[in-house]
Amino acid sequence: MMDSVEDKTLNAKEAVGTASYIDRCTEFAQKAYPEAVIKIADKHFAIGDSMDQAIVDIAATATVGADAKMVRQVAAQCRFDNGIIVDFHWTKSPVG
């Protein structure tokens, strides 16, 4: 028996959650730099070479340390294929 589009959508949301690609990329950046608090300053979403691919670019500030005196500018890019993150890399490294 075939599921309706609505059923498939609900099943997908249950499986992967409702977080956007930008949210997922931001979360990945936070996990990649756990000692910092990452705050997004700019974000960009684009379709890749096909409709199944997406590219997310984020620019952020990363505040490090208990006194929050060290603030670094960071940027990252995530590539998704069929909703799965297949690449993450810093485009502006948190390492100073």
C-alpha positions in Angstrom: 0.0 0.0 0.0 1.4 3.4 -0.9 1.7 6.2 1.7 0.3 9.6 1.0 2.7 12.5 0.6 1.5 13.8 4.0 2.3 10.4 5.6 5.7 10.4 4.1 6.4 13.9 5.3 5.4 13.1 8.8 7.5 9.9 8.8 10.5 11.9 7.5 10.1 14.5 10.3 9.9 11.8 12.9 13.1 10.2 11.5 15.3 13.3 11.0 13.5 15.9 13.1 12.4 19.3 11.9 15.8 21.1 12.1 16.7 23.0 8.9 19.9 22.4 7.1 21.2 25.7 8.5 20.4 24.6 12.1 22.1 21.2 11.4 25.2 22.9 10.1 25.3 25.2 13.0 24.9 22.3 15.4 27.8 20.5 13.6 30.0 23.6 14.0 29.2 23.8 17.7 30.1 20.1 18.1 33.3 20.6 16.1 34.3 23.5 18.5 32.8 22.5 21.8 34.8 24.9 24.0 33.2 27.9 22.2 29.7 29.4 22.1 28.8 29.9 18.5 26.5 32.7 17.4 25.5 32.9 13.8 26.1 36.3 12.2 25.2 35.3 8.6 23.9 32.3 6.8 23.3 31.2 3.2 21.5 28.2 1.7 21.9 27.1 -1.9 20.9 24.1 -4.0 23.8 22.1 -5.2 24.4 20.5 -8.6 21.0 18.7 -8.3 17.8 19.2 -6.3 19.1 16.4 -4.0 22.1 18.4 -2.9 22.3 21.5 -0.7 25.1 23.8 0.4 25.0 25.8 3.6 27.5 28.5 4.5 27.5 30.1 7.9 29.6 32.9 9.4 29.6 33.3 13.2 31.4 34.5 16.2 32.9 32.0 18.6 33.2 33.1 22.2 35.8 31.1 24.1 36.5 31.0 27.8 34.7 31.5 31.0 35.3 35.2 31.0 34.1 35.4 27.3 37.0 37.7 26.5 38.2 35.8 23.4 35.9 36.2 20.4 36.9 34.8 17.1 35.3 35.1 13.7 34.6 31.7 12.2 32.9 30.4 9.1 32.0 26.9 7.9 30.4 25.1 5.0 28.2 22.0 5.1 27.2 20.0 2.1 24.1 17.8 2.2 23.2 14.9 -0.2 19.6 13.6 0.1 19.3 15.3 3.5 22.4 13.7 4.9 25.4 15.9 5.8 28.3 14.5 3.7 30.9 17.3 4.2 31.7 19.8 6.9 34.7 22.1 6.8 35.8 25.4 8.3 36.1 28.2 5.7 37.5 30.5 8.4 39.3 28.4 11.0 38.7 28.8 14.7 42.4 28.2 15.3 44.1 31.5 15.6 
